[in-house]
């Protein structure tokens, strides 16, 4: 349980420690933000040989600390001064200030701005589980002074502790041979990776959950749901009907990796549409769900314009639905959606932290053509399909044919599935079928 899994953003965080800008680490609850921050403090002490007296850590889960900040805006500055034995401005050594769960004390952003604008020799690292408070507050006080990093549940590459270059090369895939070389490591551990995939599809990949045995993992997920409902929404100051909010949360779970209809949802639950919009806004701003926009082609009007829904973790989705065994899910038609969510979750967190900032969309028209995800950056468009299968259904290829007809500049498509690397062609445009572990 004490195992630390190296996160994909670790090297970027280490590099950023040398920069002046405030480092802001965002992510849902229980994804390992505090663990990562404490590891950064260890790195400073053990690798960079920074003396412990120059490293300060404050966690605003501490009610006593929150009370002190509320009473005295300058409490942290005074506390650092007291421990240093001199004012911050007179300290020659660099100071590292870590503030965990920063959204719970919004005034801290004003203090950080003062530190920054005074050009003090202090590096500030903030973390939080709500983009609602943090992004709004930093937009007001730290515009141009901060860099964001996003932490989500464990990616598959983090779970298997294997770094590879597929995502970095996603825009520049050359041929099947290159993909086979990238994927060669995975087929030596295919059975192990399939087991880890099934565990991910069932229990998700929150770090504590993934490292636990099944019943303990389910208890963690149950606790997460109660903590999220009881604490996270209250922490952002939202005044809502918690019973209706919980009903809405549960209602959305079966719609993961699918479009959802507000009117039907309002009618089914007997909740006003305005309230549902507000609930969805809170869920998205607290990083628990993500809605994806449709990919629009100006030349056609008959496409769906609803948004597609994804939860940040499959374990949360399955607990909301009451699934207790993976075999229960296998007997439903829901497994394909969980697999699509797994692919989305992995790609999305890489997109968020990629300096190029690509976006993800989906496509669906009224002729029943659908592309699960579309990766887009500038003029680069890469359609991505998913299938929890060892073979490629012909319908998937038909979907690509429709999209290629709408955009002749698409160089290739991708299909994530359970099998080996293969290539299909539609009018000379390749579609690369690739194993799930490359995500």
C-alpha positions in Angstrom: 0.0 0.0 0.0 3.0 2.3 0.5 4.2 1.8 -3.1 4.7 4.9 -5.1 3.9 4.7 -8.7 5.9 7.2 -10.8 3.5 9.4 -12.6 3.8 10.5 -16.2 4.1 14.2 -15.2 6.8 13.6 -12.7 9.7 14.8 -14.9 7.7 17.9 -15.9 7.0 18.8 -12.3 10.7 18.4 -11.4 11.7 20.7 -14.3 9.1 23.3 -13.2 10.5 23.5 -9.7 13.3 25.5 -11.2 10.9 28.1 -12.7 9.5 31.2 -11.1 5.9 30.6 -12.1 3.5 29.1 -9.6 2.9 25.4 -10.1 -0.7 24.4 -9.9 -1.6 20.7 -9.7 -5.2 19.9 -10.3 -7.1 16.6 -10.2 -10.1 14.9 -8.7 -10.1 13.6 -5.1 -8.0 10.5 -4.3 -5.9 10.5 -7.5 -2.6 10.9 -5.5 -2.0 14.7 -5.5 -0.9 14.8 -1.8 1.3 11.8 -2.3 2.9 13.4 -5.4 3.5 16.7 -3.5 5.1 14.9 -0.6 7.3 13.1 -3.0 8.4 16.4 -4.5 9.4 17.6 -1.0 11.4 14.4 -0.6 13.0 15.0 -4.0 14.1 18.5 -2.9 15.7 17.2 0.3 17.2 14.0 -1.0 18.2 14.8 -4.6 18.7 18.6 -4.6 19.9 18.7 -1.0 17.6 21.5 -0.1 17.6 21.9 3.7 14.3 21.0 5.4 14.0 24.4 7.0 13.5 25.9 3.5 10.6 23.6 2.6 7.1 24.5 3.9 4.0 22.3 3.6 0.4 23.4 4.5 -2.7 21.3 4.0 -6.0 23.1 4.1 -7.8 19.9 5.0 -6.6 20.9 8.5 -9.5 22.8 10.1 -7.2 24.5 12.6 -5.0 25.9 9.8 -8.1 27.1 7.9 -9.3 28.9 11.0 -5.9 30.6 11.4 -5.9 31.8 7.8 -9.4 33.0 8.1 -8.5 35.0 11.2 -5.2 36.3 9.9 -4.6 36.7 6.1 -0.8 36.9 6.6 -0.6 33.8 8.9 1.5 31.7 6.5 3.9 34.5 5.9 4.3 35.1 9.6 4.7 31.3 10.2 7.5 31.1 7.6 9.2 34.1 9.0 9.0 32.7 12.6 10.5 29.4 11.5 13.2 31.0 9.4 14.1 33.5 12.0 14.1 36.3 9.5 11.7 37.9 7.0 11.3 36.1 3.6 12.6 39.1 1.7 15.9 38.9 3.7 16.4 35.1 3.1 19.1 34.4 0.6 18.2 30.7 0.0 15.3 29.7 -2.1 12.1 28.8 -0.2 9.7 26.1 -1.4 6.1 26.6 -0.3 3.6 23.7 -0.8 -0.1 24.4 -0.3 -2.4 21.3 -0.5 -6.2 21.6 -1.1 -5.8 25.3 -1.8 -9.4 25.7 -2.9 -10.5 25.5 0.7 -8.8 28.8 1.6 -9.4 31.1 -1.4 -7.6 34.0 0.2 -4.3 32.1 -0.2 -4.2 33.1 -3.9 -4.1 36.7 -3.0 -1.1 36.1 -0.6 0.7 34.0 -3.3 0.2 37.0 -5.7 1.8 39.3 -3.2 4.8 36.9 -2.9 5.1 36.7 -6.7 4.8 40.4 -7.4 7.3 41.3 -4.7 9.7 39.0 -6.6 10.5 37.1 -3.4 12.8 34.1 -3.8 10.0 31.6 -3.2 8.6 28.8 -5.3 4.9 28.1 -4.7 3.3 24.8 -5.5 -0.5 24.7 -5.1 -2.8 21.6 -5.4 -6.5 21.2 -5.4 -9.4 19.0 -6.4 -11.7 21.6 -7.8 -11.0 23.6 -10.9 -14.1 25.6 -10.0 -12.5 27.6 -7.2 -8.9 27.3 -8.3 -9.1 28.3 -11.9 -11.6 31.1 -11.2 -9.3 32.4 -8.5 -6.1 32.1 -10.4 -7.7 33.8 -13.4 -8.3 36.8 -11.2 -5.1 36.8 -9.2 -2.4 34.8 -10.9 -3.0 35.4 -14.6 0.3 35.0 -16.4 2.0 33.8 -13.2 1.0 30.1 -13.1 1.3 26.8 -15.0 -1.2 24.0 -14.7 -0.6 20.3 -14.5 -3.4 17.7 -14.3 -3.4 14.5 -12.3 -6.0 11.8 -12.9 -6.3 8.2 -11.9 -3.4 5.9 -12.9 -2.9 5.7 -16.7 -2.2 2.2 -18.1 1.4 3.1 -18.8 1.8 4.1 -15.1 0.2 0.9 -14.0 2.5 -1.3 -16.1 5.5 1.0 -15.3 6.4 1.2 -19.0 7.3 4.4 -20.7 6.9 4.4 -24.5 6.5 6.9 -27.2 3.2 6.1 -28.9 1.3 9.2 -27.7 4.2 11.4 -28.7 4.1 9.9 -32.1 0.3 9.8 -32.5 0.5 12.5 -35.1 3.3 10.9 -37.1 2.6 7.2 -37.5 4.4 6.0 -40.5 3.5 2.3 -41.0 2.5 -1.0 -39.5 6.2 -2.0 -39.0 6.8 1.0 -36.8 3.7 0.2 -34.7 4.7 -3.4 -34.3 8.1 -2.3 -33.0 6.5 0.0 -30.4 4.0 -2.7 -29.3 6.5 -5.6 -29.2 7.1 -5.3 -25.4 3.4 -5.8 -24.7 2.9 -9.2 -26.3 5.5 -10.7 -24.0 3.2 -9.9 -21.1 -0.2 -10.1 -22.8 -1.8 -12.3 -20.2 -0.7 -10.0 -17.4 -1.8 -6.9 -19.3 -5.2 -8.4 -20.0 -5.7 -9.1 -16.3 -4.8 -5.5 -15.5 -7.1 -4.2 -18.1 -10.0 -6.2 -16.7 -9.2 -4.9 -13.2 -9.2 -1.3 -14.6 -12.5 -1.8 -16.4 -14.1 -3.1 -13.2 -12.5 -1.2 -10.3 -11.0 1.8 -12.1 -7.5 3.1 -11.4 -7.6 5.4 -8.3 -4.2 4.6 -6.8 -5.5 3.3 -3.4 -8.2 1.3 -5.2 -5.9 -0.3 -7.7 -3.4 -1.4 -5.1 -6.0 -3.0 -2.9 -7.7 -6.4 -2.9 -11.3 -6.4 -4.3 -13.4 -5.9 -1.2 -11.1 -3.3 0.2 -11.1 -1.6 -3.2 -14.9 -1.5 -3.2 -14.9 0.0 0.3 -12.5 2.7 -0.9 -14.9 3.5 -3.8 -17.9 3.6 -1.5 -16.0 6.0 0.7 -15.0 8.1 -2.3 -18.6 8.6 -3.3 -19.7 9.6 0.2 -16.7 11.9 0.6 -17.3 13.5 -2.8 -20.9 14.2 -2.1 -20.5 15.3 1.5 -17.3 17.3 1.1 -16.3 18.3 -2.4 -19.5 20.1 -3.3 -19.8 21.7 0.1 -16.2 22.9 -0.2 -16.9 24.9 -3.3 -19.8 26.6 -1.6 -22.6 25.1 -3.8 -26.1 25.3 -2.3 -27.9 22.4 -3.8 -30.5 19.7 -3.0 -28.1 16.9 -2.2 -30.7 14.2 -2.6 -31.5 15.3 -6.1 -27.8 15.8 -6.8 -27.1 12.2 -5.8 -30.0 10.9 -7.9 -28.6 12.8 -10.9 -25.1 11.5 -10.3 -26.4 7.9 -10.3 -28.6 8.5 -13.3 -25.6 9.7 -15.4 -23.5 6.5 -14.8 -25.1 4.3 -17.4 -24.6 7.1 -20.0 -20.8 7.0 -19.8 -19.3 7.0 -23.3 -22.7 8.0 -24.7 -24.8 11.0 -25.4 -27.4 12.0 -22.8 -30.7 13.9 -23.1 -31.4 16.6 -20.6 -35.1 16.7 -21.3 -35.5 12.9 -20.7 -33.3 13.1 -17.6 -35.4 15.9 -16.1 -38.7 14.0 -16.9 -37.3 10.7 -15.5 -36.1 12.3 -12.3 -38.7 15.0 -11.8 -36.0 17.6 -11.5 -36.0 21.0 -13.2 -33.7 21.4 -16.2 -31.9 24.4 -14.6 -31.0 22.3 -11.6 -29.7 19.5 -13.8 -27.5 22.0 -15.7 -26.1 23.2 -12.5 -25.4 19.7 -11.2 -23.6 18.8 -14.4 -21.6 22.1 -14.2 -20.5 21.1 -10.7 -19.6 17.6 -11.7 -17.5 18.9 -14.6 -15.8 21.7 -12.6 -14.9 19.3 -9.8 -13.2 17.1 -12.5 -15.4 14.1 -12.0 -17.0 14.1 -15.4 -16.0 15.4 -18.8 -18.4 16.2 -21.6 -17.0 16.0 -25.2 -18.3 18.2 -28.0 -19.3 16.8 -31.5 -16.9 17.3 -34.4 -18.7 19.6 -36.8 -18.5 19.5 -40.5 -19.8 22.7 -42.1 -21.0 20.9 -45.2 -23.5 18.7 -43.4 -26.3 19.6 -41.0 -27.6 16.1 -40.1 -25.2 15.3 -37.2 -25.8 15.0 -33.5 -24.9 18.1 -31.6 -25.4 16.7 -28.1 -22.4 16.3 -25.9 -20.9 12.9 -25.0 -20.3 12.0 -21.4 -17.3 10.4 -19.7 -16.6 9.8 -16.0 -13.0 10.2 -14.8 -12.9 6.6 -13.4 -14.6 3.4 -14.3 -14.6 2.1 -10.7 -16.8 5.1 -9.7 -19.2 4.4 -12.6 -19.5 0.7 -11.6 -20.1 1.5 -8.0 -22.8 4.0 -8.9 -24.5 1.2 -10.8 -24.0 -1.4 -8.0 -21.9 -3.9 -9.9 -20.0 -6.1 -7.4 -18.4 -8.6 -9.8 -16.7 -8.2 -13.2 -18.8 -11.2 -14.4 -21.9 -9.1 -13.8 -20.7 -6.5 -16.2 -19.6 -9.1 -18.8 -23.2 -10.3 -18.9 -24.4 -6.8 -20.0 -23.7 -4.7 -23.1 -21.9 -2.1 -21.0 -18.3 -3.5 -21.3 -17.8 -1.8 -24.6 -18.6 1.6 -23.1 -16.2 0.9 -20.2 -13.5 0.1 -22.7 -14.1 3.3 -24.7 -14.0 5.2 -21.4 -10.7 3.5 -20.5 -9.2 4.7 -23.9 -10.7 8.2 -23.4 -9.4 8.5 -19.8 -5.9 7.7 -20.9 -5.8 9.9 -24.0 -7.5 12.8 -22.2 -5.0 13.1 -19.4 -2.2 13.0 -21.9 -3.8 15.7 -24.0 -4.3 17.9 -20.9 -0.6 17.8 -20.0 0.8 17.9 -23.5 2.4 21.2 -24.5 0.7 21.0 -27.9 -2.8 21.0 -26.2 -4.7 18.8 -28.7 -8.5 18.4 -28.2 -10.8 15.3 -28.3 -14.2 15.2 -30.0 -16.7 12.6 -31.2 -18.7 12.2 -34.4 -22.2 10.8 -35.0 -24.7 11.4 -37.8 -28.3 10.4 -38.3 -27.3 7.6 -40.7 -25.9 5.7 -37.7 -22.2 6.5 -38.5 -20.2 7.1 -35.4 -16.5 7.7 -34.5 -15.9 7.2 -30.8 -13.2 9.9 -30.5 -11.5 12.4 -32.8 -8.1 13.8 -31.9 -7.6 17.3 -33.3 -4.8 19.8 -33.2 -4.8 22.5 -35.9 -5.3 20.8 -39.2 -4.4 17.4 -37.9 -7.5 15.2 -37.5 -7.1 11.6 -36.3 -10.4 9.5 -35.9 -10.2 6.9 -33.2 -12.5 3.9 -32.7 -12.6 1.4 -29.9 -13.8 -2.2 -29.6 -13.5 -4.6 -26.8 -12.8 -7.5 -29.1 -10.0 -9.4 -30.8 -11.5 -8.7 -34.2 -12.6 -5.5 -36.0 -16.3 -5.3 -36.7 -17.0 -4.3 -40.4 -19.2 -1.5 -39.1 -16.1 0.2 -37.6 -14.6 0.4 -41.1 -17.8 1.7 -42.6 -17.7 4.6 -40.0 -14.2 5.5 -41.1 -15.3 5.5 -44.8 -18.0 8.0 -44.0 -15.5 10.3 -42.1 -12.8 10.0 -44.8 -15.4 11.1 -47.4 -16.1 14.2 -45.3 -12.5 15.1 -44.8 -10.0 14.0 -47.5 -7.1 15.4 -45.5 -7.2 12.7 -42.8 -4.0 10.7 -43.2 -5.0 7.7 -41.1 -7.4 6.3 -38.5 -6.8 4.3 -35.3 -8.7 1.4 -33.7 -7.9 0.4 -30.1 -8.8 -3.3 -29.5 -7.5 -6.5 -27.9 -5.6 -7.9 -30.8 -2.3 -7.4 -32.6 -1.2 -4.6 -34.8 -3.0 -4.7 -38.2 -3.6 -2.4 -41.1 -6.8 -1.9 -43.1 -7.2 0.4 -46.0 -10.2 2.5 -47.3 -9.3 4.0 -50.7 -5.6 3.9 -49.8 -6.1 5.6 -46.4 -4.7 3.3 -43.7 -6.5 2.4 -40.5 -4.2 1.0 -37.9 -5.7 -1.5 -35.4 -3.5 -1.3 -32.3 -3.5 -3.2 -28.9 -5.1 -1.4 -26.0 -1.8 -1.3 -23.9 -0.4 1.3 -26.3 -2.8 3.9 -25.0 
